[in-house]
Amino acid sequence: VYEALKRAILTLKLMPGSSISENRICRALGVSRTPVRAALARLSEEDLIDVYPQQGSFVAPIRLSLITDSQFVRKALEVAILHDAARRWTPAMSLEARAIVASQEASIAAGDKDLFFVEDERLHHAFARFAEREGAWPTLMLAKARLGRFVRLFGKPDRLPVVIEEHLAILDALDEGDAGEAARRLEYHLDRIFNLLNELPEAYR
């Protein structure tokens, strides 16, 4: 129940402000109210759902304060992870990472935006795995989840091919054994979200 609801929220099938009906979820997933309420409580802790006594539960709005805080956490963790990955970097890791980027590229050609974001997450997860920092991934995922809705809602299609270029630039630096340059290219890649913030239409602020 938790995974189904979270996926619907992060992919914007449930938009910010949408009302969450416990009865509808129970019927759709064939479960009782107990797991639904447990899932809603967990999503509330992750700031993805707002629960109001006597009123109901609603998909949380995208709060800009959480965007900037989540970006701070994500950047700090991912850069540290990349440094660890660079120390262990092998040709096999490069091949695996480049295969993921190739899949991302194919998803653009196929017009499959959902697959693009799945593969994007898979690449960043691969860095954590290569660094042997899997334990940090859940914390990173929480930050990414808060950022993901914002990027999906306000990101522009012409940004996707640029993401491919930025990913390849990071991998090129890792292949060259230049951890510092790889980290700088990752920071540049992650900081592009601030372009979206700066371009946010006034009506949405």
Disulfide bonds with the S-S distance in Angstrom:
none
